[in-house]
Amino acid sequence: MARFASVLPALQQGHSIQRSEWEPVNRLFVADNALMWQCGGAKPFRCALTWDELSATDWRHFEDASGLVVNESSAGFLPISRDSDRAMHGSFEEASQQHNSNIFLMNQK
């Protein structure tokens, strides 16, 4: 199990990811620089993650029913750009620091 920041490189490389608490057919991947959600064979749609999802520690690579790690780049999907990666990583780090400082302030009272 891992934090979202540690599976971000998998998204960049065209792989799909998921959380262990999700149904096994649910996955996230990047297409045309957009984060996409797909459930099984249904049509994928754009999505946004909540803070609870971003701060979760149960992220992992998505594996299809055969146990293979799925790589979307072979199907024509584009990995996210380096600039998008820096922006996403920076905002994740900033939010994490803000969250930690809020906990510190609450404990000081």
N, C-alpha and C positions, 0 to 999 in steps of 0.2 A: 504494500500500500504506500501511496506517496501523496505529497502536496501537489497542487495544480502547477506550480512553477516548475516542478521536476518533470511533468509530462508535457510541458509546452514544447520542448524540442521534438517530441513525437508528432505533434500537430504540424510543426514546421516541415517535417520530413514527409508529410502526407499520410500519416497513420491516423487511425481513429482511436479515441479514448473513451473511457466510461468510469463511473463510480461503482464500487462493489455493491452499494445498496440499491442500485438501479436494476430493473429487469434485464436479463442477459442480452436482449435484442436491442436495447437502447444504446446509442453511441453519439459522440460528437466528432466532427471533422471540419476541416476548413475547405471551402470552395469559393473561388473568386474573391479571396480576402475577406470572407464572411464566415463566422462560426455557424455551423449547421448542426441540427439535431435530426436524427432519424431513428424511427422505431421499426425494426424488422425491414420489410420490403416496402414500407410506406414511403410516400414522397417526402424527401427531407425539406426542412424549413429553417429559416434564420432564427437564431436564439440568442439570448443574453443570459449570463450566469448571475446568480444572486451572490451576496457576500457569503452566505452559508456554504454554497457550492465552491466558491473560490478558496475558502479557508478550510475546506474538508481535507482529510488526510487519507482518504480511501480511493484516490485516483489510480487508474491502471490502463494499460494498453487494452484495446478492444480485441477480442478473439472471436472469430466466427465459430459456427457449430463444429467445424473440424478441428478447432484448437489453433488455427493459424492466425497470426497477427495480421490485421487488415491494413493494407497500404492503398490509400485512395489515389495517389499520384499516378498509379498505373492505369487508372480509369479516367484520367484527364483532369483531375482536380488539381488546383494550384496551391502550393504551400504559401503560408503568409509571408509577407516581406520582412526583411530585417528591421525596417523602420517600425512596422507594426509590432514586431517582437519587442523592440526596445520600449515602445510606448506602453504595451501591455505589461511587460515586466516591471517598468518603472511605476505604473499606477498600482500594481499589485503590492510592490514593496512599500510604497507610500501609504497605502491603505492599511497594510499590516503594521507599520510603525505607528500610525495614528491609533489603531485599535489597541496596540500594546501600551501606548502612553495613556489612553483613557482608562485602561485597567489599573495602571500605576496610580493615576489620580484618584480613582475610586478606592483603592486600598489605603491611601493616605488619610482619608476622612475618618 
